[in-house]
Amino acid sequence: MSGVPKPVLSEADYLAQERQADFKSEFYRGEVFAMAGASRRHNLIVGNAVTAFNLGLRDSDCQVYPSDMRVKVSATGLVTYPDVSVACGNPVFDDDQNDTLLSPVVLIEVLSKSTESYDRGAKFEQYRHLKSLRHYLLIAQDRIHVEHFSLQDDGNWLLRECNEINGTVELKPLNCELAVGDFYRKVDLSGTEELRGGAETRSAEP
């Protein structure tokens, strides 16, 4: 039965189902991918990141959204749930429900074993189609390590890495500098907690 095509769901049907669902799913090219639950460590880092960005951007016109905010990459059709997203000015949404963001300026993913290659590879490739996006952060949950990709004036993405608890992440031109240690506040990195979470692993070519 491998030759039988998979059923294709329209984006409108996906959104209708998603708004009633008890769990989150990602959508791409007519297929829906259930997202696994996240570890305690993952959730702590996401919460810390939301707090850090809210404090760092408190005097700006930017808004910080946790992982319940969907983001749509209109150019490729991907609809997904970043761990944290930041929009500035007048955010653009897909419809009047205001629950599917089209114009993130910053996206943050907390890495896990099941999603690391996707977050760093195919997912980031799709995120780069977002004309509003200027910063992409990947935060490790098994050690102190933050990868910060920033869009340069020449259209290339520059990677800066930090593995020091006293390090900082500077987001220009948002006039926002965040302490790496704030992402890991109250996070125990010495345990053997399973590093799970995120979207089901698969290939998602743009």
Secondary structure, DSSP 8 states (H G I E B T S, - for coil): -TTS------HHHHHHHHTT-SS-EEEETTEEEEEE---HHHHHHHHHHHHHHHHHTTTSSEEEE-TTSEEEETTTTEEE--SEEEEESS--BSSTT--EES--SEEEEE--TTTHHHHHTHHHHHHTT-TT--EEEEE-SSSS-EEEEEE-TTS-EEEEEE--TT-EEEETTTTEEEEHHHHTTT---SS------EE-------
